[in-house]
């Protein structure tokens, strides 16, 4: 497992870091782009959210195809196409071109995150999985820790060769995805059997461990990918992930603008302030997932952090500037802390093949409904009221509801898994 961790996780973390950076760098670009393109907060929210419309539509088909053609080829295809489109964002001239390119970016990137999650579940046994997922999602938080200041610095290139700073941002940050897409073809093994860097005894052992776990989770009657739509546990997991996404998507896409209005600092200072919550998110994810794996307890590691996150976010609106910022930092960190535990619960319940891949994609797609609607709604509220307070209240309530659901959903999913095991043994 040490070999698998060292060989796969740093590379997958790098891929996800680039993916998250390319979908979320619009939040920093907006500090200049909105004025250049004449975007109101509502128009910006529409542009940010349209990414998730096509991302949702193509999420399940993409993951089903990944199982058929292999992770290596399909992930490489995803990265090359989204890299080309991410670079193309540097050349948009009108709001409608922004909308069109965000739709194309969602189409290209659809299936990447659930595809990687499914891929990890085929390499890491359940007692290593939450920790492995934490490393993977730490990359998303690191994308903000590294990417927000980097994006802020790239804005300072404004005027170089007559190019706006936000255009340099899109151009430079889109290139790594294009290059790494070709690296994936060379570096990433399709499965355990093709991992030549493991000795034969290690490949045999790991394959047996994974297959034994999959037998316990085998869905006796539900062997078609479309059976996911009638599985109540998949729906419960989807609703929880949707509520959690109110925080990860809603706050992330507007955090630089919220902090700009609070601090009045330069674009670079704002990008540094926006990065700090995600540094703490890395720390919280690691320790929450490690504690969950060690204790084999999922319910409270899943629900409590989200409850706390929601309460902290609501409290942040009624304090002084410094305390507000501290509470925002803590809220973001607690929100992200549940991520690896959630995917550990999910992948422990699901089996392998197209059913598992389709389920993961469906859960991720439903969560991204928040991405398709929330940015526009938050922008609309900001335009009408002149403040983000009502929007943050909405996000906070969603997180509290998600925390309550998380405490019960882990228990329900565990019960559902037990039923499947009993059916299989019978």
N, C-alpha and C positions, 0 to 999 in steps of 0.2 A: 504493500500500500504506500510505503514511502516512495518507491520508484514511480508509481502511478501519480501520486500527488506532485512530485517534483517535475515530472515530464509533462503532465497535462494542465494542471491548474494555473501555473504562471502564464502559459500561452493563452488559455481560454480567458483568463482575467484580462490580458492585453486586448484580446478581440472585443470583449464586452465593454472595456473602458472606451475603446474607439467608437463602438456602436452607440453607447450612451452619450458620448460627447457630441456625435453628429446629430442626434435627435434633439438634444437639449441646448445646444449652443445658441439657438435662436433667442434664448432668454437674455444672453449678454449682447448679442447682435442688435437686439431691440433698442438698446440704449442709444444707438445711432440710426439704425435702420428705420425705425418708426417715423422719425422726422424726415428722412430722405424720401421715403415712399408715401408719406402723408397718411400714416396709419393711426387711427384712434386706438384706445385700449381694447375696444370690442373687435376691431378689425385685426389687431395683433392676436387676440385670443382665438379668432376664427382661423387665422393662418397657422398658429401653433397646434390647434386641435385637429385640423384636417389631416395631419399625418396619421392620426389614430383611426380615421374612418377606413382608409384602405388597409391599414395594418390589421384591423379587426376582420375585414372581409376576406383577406387572404391568409390569415393566421392558421386556421385548421388545414386547408388544402396544402399549404407549404409544409406543415409538419408531417402530414401523411406521405407526401412525396419524399421527404427526408428519409423516412423509414424504408421506402422502396429503392431509392437510388444510393443511399449511404450518406452519412453525416459529412464526410470529407468533401465530396463533390458539391453537395447542396449548400453547405455553409460557405464554401469558396464562391459559388455563384451569387449568393446573397451579398457577400462583401464587395465583390467587384461591381455589381450593379448599383448598390447604394453608394459606393465611393464615387462613381461617375456622377450620380445625381447630386450628391453632397457638394462636389466641386462646382456643379452647374448652378447651385444656389448663389454663387458669387456674381452671376451675370444677370440676375433678375432686375427689371426696370419698373414694374408696376405691381400693385397689390394682387391683381389677378394672376400674374406670373408667379408670385409667392405662393398663392393658393394651389396652383397647378403643380409646382415643384414639391410642395409638402405632401400632396396626394401621391406623387410618384415616389417620394422617399419612403412613405409608409408601405407602398406596394413592394418596393425592393427589399425592405428590411423585414417584412412580415415573416414570421417563423423563426427568426434568429434566436431570440431569447428562449422560447419554449423548446426549440431544437437543441440548444445547449443544455438546458435542464434535463431533457430526456436523455441526451448523450451521457451526462454525468451519472444519471441513475443506472446506466448500463455498465458503469465502471466502479462505483462506490457502494459497498454493502450498507445496509441501513444504519449500522452503528457508527459509520464514518460519514454519513450523508449530510447531516445538518452542518457539521464543520466544513465539509467540502463546499456546500452551498453558500456558507458564509464567506469563504474565500472568493467565490465567484461574484457574489453581490457586493463584496468589498470593492471590487473593480468599478462597479457603478458609482459607489460613493467616492472612490478615488478619482473618477472621471470629473466629478465636481470639485474635489480638492485641488486637483492639478489643472483641470480644464477651465474653471472659472477665472483664476488668475491669468492663465495662458491666454484665454479669450480676451480678458481685459487688456493684457499687454498688446495683443494683436490689434486692438482698436486704436492703439497709439501709432500704428503705421498709417493712419489716416493721411491721405494726400501723396503717399509715396507712389511715384509713377502715375499720378493722377487717379489712383484707386482709393476708394473709401476704406476706412479701417474695417468696417463690418464685412466688406467684400474680401479683404485679405483673410479675415477670420474663417469664412466659409472655404476659401480656396486652399489654405494651408491645412486646415483640420480635416478636409475631405480626402487628401492624398494618402494618408496611412491605410485607410480601409481598402483602397484600390490595390495598393502594394501587398498588404497582408492577405488579400484574397488568393493571390497566387502562392504565397507561402503556405497557406492551409493545405493546398493540394500535395505539397511535399512533406509536410511535417505531421499532420493529424492522421492517426490510424482510424480505420473504419470501425474496428472492434477489437476485443481482447486477443483473438486468435492472430490478428495481423500485427500485433505489437512486438516487433522483433527485439526491442530493448528489454523485454521480460524473458527470462529463461523458460524453457518448456514447462518445468515444474510449477513455476509461478503462474503461467498462463492457465494451466490445468486447474490449479487451486482456485484462482479468482473466478474462472468461468463456472466452476462447480458451486462456489458460494453464491454467486449472482443467480444462477439457474435454480438453486434450492430455494432461495427467497421468492423467486418469481412463481415457483410452483405453489407456494403457500398463498400467494395473492392471485392465483389464476381465476379469472372470471369464467365460470363453467359454461354459461349460456351466452354471455355477451362477447362474442368473438368478432363482431363487425364494428368498424370504427364509429358508425353512426349510432350504435347503442349508447354512446355517451349522453345523448340527449334525454334518455329516460332514466339516467342514474341520479338519484336524489343526492347522493354524497358529492358528486361532481358539481351539482348545482349549489350546494351549501358552501363548498370550497370557493366556487366562483363568486358568490355574493360577498363572502369575507374578503376576497382579494380585490373586489371592486371597491369596497369601503376603505380598505387600506390605501388603495391607489388615489383616493381623494387627497391624501397627504403627499405621497411621493410625486404625483403629477401636479396637483394644484399648487402646492407650495414651491416646488422646484422651478416651475416655469415663470413664476411671478416674484420669486425671492429677490433677485437683483433690483427690480423696480420698486418693491416694497421698501427695501433697504435704502434705495436712492431717495425716496420720499422722506424717510426717517432721518437720514444722516446728511443729505445734501453733499456728499463727498464726490470726488472724481470717479470716473468710470472704473479706473484700476483699483482704487480703494474699495469701492462697492463690490467689485468682483472678489477681492480678498475677504471682505466681511461675509459674502455669500458662500465662500468655500469652507469656512470654519465648521458649520454644522455637520458637514459631510465627513470631516475628519473624526468627529465624535461618533458619527454613525458607523464608521469602520470599527471603532473600539467596541461600541455597544453590540454590533452584530456578532463580532468574534466571541465575546464573553457570554452573550445570551445563548448562542448556538452550542458553545462548548459545555455550558452548564446543562443545557437540554439533553445533549448526547450522554453526558456523564451520569445524570440522574435518571435518564430515560423518561423524563416528564415533558410532555408537549403542551398540555392545556394552558397552564398559567404562563409558560414562556411565550405562548402565542397571543394570549388575550390581554394580560396585564400591561405590557409595554404600550399597546395601542390605546388602552383606556387612559393611561397616564399622558400619552402624547396629545390626545384630544383635550384633556383638561388643561394642560400647559398652554396649548395654543389659544384657548379661550381666555385664560388668565393673562396672556401676553398683551391683550388689547386694553387692559385697564391698569397698566403700570407705566413708570417712567421709561425713557428711551433706553437706558442701559439695561434695566431689568427686562424690558420687552425683548431686547436682543438675546439676552441669556436664556429666556424662556423659549424663544424661537429655536435657538440652538438645541436645547434639550428636547423640544418637541420633535424636531426633524430626526434627531438621533434615536429617540425611542420608537418612532414610526418605522424606521429602517431596521431596527433590531429584530423585528418579528419575521423578516423576509426569509432567512435561511431555515428557520424552524417551520415556517409554513410549507416550504417546498419539501422538507424532510417528511412532514406529515402526509403531503400529497403523494409523493413518489413511493412511500411505504405502503400506501393503500392500493395504488394502481399496479397493474401487471405490465408486461412488456408488449412490444408490437404496436400496431396501429391504434389499438384502443387507448393505450397509455399516451402515445404521442398525440392523438386527437384530443384526449381529455386535458392534457397540459396546455395544448393550444387553445382549447375552448375557455379554460379558466383564465388564461392570459388575455384572450380576446375580449371576454366580458369585462375584465378589469379595465381594459383600455377604452371602454365606453366613457369612463371618467375623463380620459384624455381627449376624446372626441367632443365632449360637451362642456366640461368644466372650464377650460380656458376661455371659451367664448362667453360663458355665463359670468365668470369672474370679471372679465373685461367689461361686460355690459353693466354689472353692478358698480364697478369703478367709475364708468362714464356717467351713470345716473346719480350716484350718491357722492362722488368725489373722494371716496374712501374704499379701502379693501375690507373694512371691519365686518360688514354683513357676509361677505364671501368667506372670510376666515371663520365666522361663526358656523356657516354651513359645513365647512371642512371639519371643524372641531367636533360637531355633532356626529358626522359620519364616522370619524375615528372612534368616538366613544361607543357608538352602536357596533362598530366592527370589533372592538375589544370584548364586548359582552358576547357577541356571536362566536368569537374565537375561542373563548373558554368552553363553550358547549360544542362547537363544531369538531374540535379534536377528539372529544369523547365519542361523538356520534360516528365519526369516520372510523375510529378504532373499533367501535361496535360493529360497523358494517364490514370491516376487514375480518373480524372474528366469524361473522356469519358466512363469509365467502370461504374461509378456511374450513369450517364445519361442513359446508356443502361439498367442497372438494374431497374431504376425507371420506364423506359418505359415499 
